[in-house]
Amino acid sequence: MNRYTYRRPAGFTLIELLISVVLMVILVGVVVVVFVNTSEVMTASEAKMEVYQNARAVFEIMARDMAGIQVSTFRGMGIRQPTVYSTVYSNTSGEYFVGFFTIGSWRQPSGAGSGTAEIEYRLRSTGSAGLGLVNIERALTYTNSVGTLVTTTNLLGQYVNNTGGALRFRIEYYNKDPAFPPVNRFIEPPTTLRFFQTSATVPSAIRISMDLRDRRTKVVRSFSRVIWIATGGN
């Protein structure tokens, strides 16, 4: 019997090394795919939540402004339906969809202000004709010791969806006329102007429906909100 027994040198063979590398590549690939999918789901969820919160904030601002609507012989509430993006884009001041006088408070360069002010909500293009980016703008006109001032604010972090030149935006007003069945009492105004000049004719509610699109993630969500008008009689 030999006094010395052959022992294989410690280490991996080439086949074992190749198998280890293949298994490692597969494992890393699975981890990367799971990570990417999870990140995409989280990004989309965050975008949807941001769109929802932004739309809710816009509706709350509008509801607050409309709570104090004032009408008289020379002051009323105007409402119209903008439908085509090209019209919004060509109008540098935006296309308003509702305007009214209200009593409330606001911020101005000199501090807080209050009293009667005119407010218009507009759809306004914020990009080139090809991009089709439409934001909701709030224009506040008020008078103080300096004179008549106008402040405008973009309310959306996203954009009103625009597909094929048709804006995914709709405004309707409530009509209590018994001739209209309950399901048809929300009426779409004309594209020109529907003007309400007395408390008896001001609608008791308006309904706004729109699709908002997040530019970064392309997420689109639909929203609809009924805003009740305390001073409305119709």
Backbone hydrogen bonds, N-H to C=O, Kabsch-Sander energy under -0.5 kcal/mol:
donor,donor_aa,acceptor,acceptor_aa,energy
17,L,13,T,-2.2
18,L,14,L,-2.3
19,I,15,I,-2.4
20,S,16,E,-2.1
21,V,17,L,-2.3
22,V,18,L,-2.5
23,L,19,I,-2.4
24,M,20,S,-2.3
25,V,21,V,-2.6
26,I,22,V,-2.4
27,L,23,L,-2.4
28,V,24,M,-2.7
29,G,25,V,-2.6
30,V,26,I,-2.3
31,V,27,L,-2.2
32,V,28,V,-2.6
33,V,29,G,-2.5
34,V,30,V,-2.5
35,F,31,V,-2.5
36,V,32,V,-2.8
37,N,33,V,-2.6
38,T,34,V,-2.4
39,S,35,F,-2.5
40,E,36,V,-2.5
41,V,37,N,-2.3
42,M,38,T,-2.5
43,T,39,S,-2.6
44,A,40,E,-2.5
45,S,41,V,-2.4
46,E,42,M,-2.6
47,A,43,T,-2.4
48,K,44,A,-2.5
49,M,45,S,-2.3
50,E,46,E,-2.5
51,V,47,A,-2.6
52,Y,48,K,-2.4
53,Q,49,M,-2.7
54,N,50,E,-2.4
55,A,51,V,-2.5
56,R,52,Y,-2.4
57,A,53,Q,-2.1
58,V,54,N,-2.1
59,F,55,A,-2.4
60,E,56,R,-2.1
61,I,57,A,-2.2
62,M,58,V,-2.3
63,A,59,F,-2.6
64,R,60,E,-2.2
65,D,61,I,-2.3
66,M,62,M,-2.5
67,A,63,A,-0.8
68,G,65,D,-1.0
69,I,66,M,-1.3
70,Q,101,F,-2.9
72,S,75,R,-3.2
77,M,196,F,-2.7
78,G,99,G,-2.5
79,I,194,R,-1.9
80,R,97,F,-1.8
81,Q,190,P,-1.9
85,Y,165,G,-2.6
87,T,84,V,-0.6
88,V,84,V,-1.3
89,Y,85,Y,-2.9
90,S,86,S,-2.0
91,N,87,T,-1.1
92,T,90,S,-0.8
94,G,91,N,-1.5
95,E,123,L,-2.8
96,Y,94,G,-0.6
97,F,121,Y,-2.7
98,V,121,Y,-1.2
99,G,78,G,-2.5
100,F,119,I,-2.2
101,F,70,Q,-0.6
101,F,76,G,-0.6
102,T,117,A,-2.6
103,I,68,G,-1.4
104,G,102,T,-0.5
104,G,115,G,-2.4
106,W,113,G,-2.9
108,Q,111,G,-3.0
111,G,108,Q,-2.6
113,G,106,W,-3.6
115,G,104,G,-2.3
117,A,102,T,-2.5
118,E,141,T,-2.7
119,I,100,F,-2.9
120,E,139,A,-2.3
121,Y,98,V,-2.7
122,R,120,E,-0.5
122,R,137,E,-2.9
123,L,95,E,-2.8
124,R,122,R,-0.6
124,R,135,N,-2.7
125,S,88,V,-0.6
126,T,133,L,-2.7
127,G,133,L,-0.6
132,G,128,S,-1.7
134,V,132,G,-0.6
135,N,124,R,-2.9
137,E,122,R,-2.9
137,E,135,N,-0.6
138,R,153,T,-2.7
139,A,120,E,-3.0
139,A,137,E,-0.6
140,L,138,R,-0.6
140,L,151,T,-3.1
141,T,118,E,-3.1
141,T,139,A,-0.5
142,Y,140,L,-0.5
142,Y,149,L,-2.3
144,N,147,G,-2.3
149,L,142,Y,-3.1
149,L,147,G,-0.6
151,T,140,L,-2.5
153,T,138,R,-1.8
155,L,136,I,-2.9
155,L,153,T,-0.5
156,L,136,I,-0.5
159,Y,213,R,-1.8
160,V,134,V,-2.9
161,N,211,D,-3.4
163,T,166,A,-1.8
164,G,162,N,-0.5
166,A,163,T,-1.7
167,L,83,T,-2.4
167,L,165,G,-0.6
168,R,161,N,-2.8
169,F,167,L,-1.8
170,R,209,S,-2.7
172,E,207,R,-2.2
173,Y,187,I,-2.7
174,Y,205,A,-2.6
175,N,185,R,-2.1
176,K,234,N,-2.0
180,F,177,D,-2.2
184,N,181,P,-2.0
185,R,182,P,-1.1
187,I,173,Y,-3.1
187,I,185,R,-0.7
194,R,79,I,-2.2
195,F,193,L,-0.5
196,F,77,M,-2.9
197,Q,195,F,-0.5
201,T,198,T,-1.0
202,V,198,T,-1.8
206,I,227,I,-2.1
207,R,172,E,-2.6
208,I,225,R,-2.4
209,S,170,R,-2.8
210,M,223,F,-2.5
211,D,168,R,-2.2
212,L,210,M,-0.5
212,L,221,R,-2.8
213,R,159,Y,-3.4
214,D,219,V,-2.9
215,R,213,R,-0.6
218,K,214,D,-1.9
221,R,212,L,-2.2
223,F,210,M,-2.8
225,R,208,I,-2.2
227,I,206,I,-3.1
227,I,225,R,-0.6
228,W,226,V,-0.6
229,I,204,S,-2.7
230,A,228,W,-0.6
232,G,229,I,-1.3
233,G,199,S,-1.0
233,G,202,V,-1.6
234,N,202,V,-2.8
